[in-house]
Amino acid sequence: MIAPILILIAAMGAQPPTVTTGSATSIQTTTAWCSGLITATGGASILERGVCWSVTPNPTVLDQSAEPIVVQGAYFECRLSGLEPFTTYHVRAYARNAVGTGYGQDVEFRTSRVNRKCAYIGIGLRGVGL
């Protein structure tokens, strides 16, 4: 029964949503935030939205993805987690309707280095009579 509905939606001129990817923010060693904006629904209701990422350009929902934590109308923000330190990632916002999935532009960012100062401080205090 789903196939006739999709054909009807496509025949009515519906198409995948149009999405814009925001820049990556609050970048840490293993986490970052990224936003998206649905600029056009494609003539059908939005069923899903989020951000996907990979170490290769133009990631898709088949790569890593995150659902929004913040949603304000067409705008949404996602927290990316489980990232590797000092690694370059590619991220794209996406939205899906009954016709298909639309992706925003590829945005590149690099996670932070691991801060090793704490390890050196611990070593420096050994043998000190405290």
WOLINJO-V286504 format. One record per residue. N is the residue number from 1. RES is the residue in three letters. PSI is psi in whole degrees, 0 to 359 (* if undefined). NEAR is the number of other C-alpha atoms within 12 Angstrom. Layout:
BEGIN
<<N	RES	PSI	NEAR> <N	RES	PSI	NEAR>>
END
This chain:
BEGIN
<<1	MET	339	7> <2	ILE	319	10> <3	ALA	314	11> <4	PRO	326	12> <5	ILE	315	15> <6	LEU	320	20> <7	ILE	319	16> <8	LEU	316	17> <9	ILE	315	22> <10	ALA	322	20> <11	ALA	333	14> <12	MET	3	14> <13	GLY	9	15> <14	ALA	153	25> <15	GLN	170	27> <16	PRO	154	32> <17	PRO	159	32> <18	THR	130	30> <19	VAL	147	33> <20	THR	135	31> <21	THR	131	37> <22	GLY	172	30> <23	SER	156	28> <24	ALA	138	31> <25	THR	170	23> <26	SER	47	21> <27	ILE	125	27> <28	GLN	196	25> <29	THR	325	23> <30	THR	4	23> <31	THR	161	28> <32	ALA	166	34> <33	TRP	146	35> <34	CYS	147	42> <35	SER	167	40> <36	GLY	159	42> <37	LEU	121	35> <38	ILE	111	36> <39	THR	341	24> <40	ALA	136	25> <41	THR	347	31> <42	GLY	9	27> <43	GLY	10	22> <44	ALA	158	28> <45	SER	143	23> <46	ILE	125	29> <47	LEU	334	20> <48	GLU	148	29> <49	ARG	158	43> <50	GLY	197	44> <51	VAL	138	52> <52	CYS	154	43> <53	TRP	162	43> <54	SER	170	30> <55	VAL	355	25> <56	THR	153	20> <57	PRO	156	19> <58	ASN	58	26> <59	PRO	159	27> <60	THR	178	29> <61	VAL	348	26> <62	LEU	345	14> <63	ASP	203	19> <64	GLN	145	26> <65	SER	160	29> <66	ALA	142	35> <67	GLU	157	28> <68	PRO	145	28> <69	ILE	327	19> <70	VAL	129	20> <71	VAL	123	18> <72	GLN	90	13> <73	GLY	238	15> <74	ALA	349	27> <75	TYR	142	27> <76	PHE	155	31> <77	GLU	140	35> <78	CYS	146	35> <79	ARG	122	32> <80	LEU	130	37> <81	SER	167	25> <82	GLY	20	19> <83	LEU	159	28> <84	GLU	141	22> <85	PRO	146	21> <86	PHE	50	19> <87	THR	141	24> <88	THR	129	25> <89	TYR	155	36> <90	HIS	136	35> <91	VAL	145	44> <92	ARG	136	46> <93	ALA	152	50> <94	TYR	160	50> <95	ALA	145	45> <96	ARG	136	31> <97	ASN	189	29> <98	ALA	341	28> <99	VAL	323	30> <100	GLY	190	27> <101	THR	130	32> <102	GLY	141	37> <103	TYR	147	37> <104	GLY	182	36> <105	GLN	155	27> <106	ASP	128	30> <107	VAL	133	31> <108	GLU	142	28> <109	PHE	164	33> <110	ARG	132	27> <111	THR	163	28> <112	SER	160	22> <113	ARG	159	18> <114	VAL	133	15> <115	ASN	113	13> <116	ARG	6	12> <117	LYS	321	11> <118	CYS	320	11> <119	ALA	321	12> <120	TYR	324	11> <121	ILE	317	12> <122	GLY	319	12> <123	ILE	322	12> <124	GLY	337	11> <125	LEU	351	12> <126	ARG	139	11> <127	GLY	357	8> <128	VAL	128	9> <129	GLY	87	5> <130	LEU	*	5>>
END
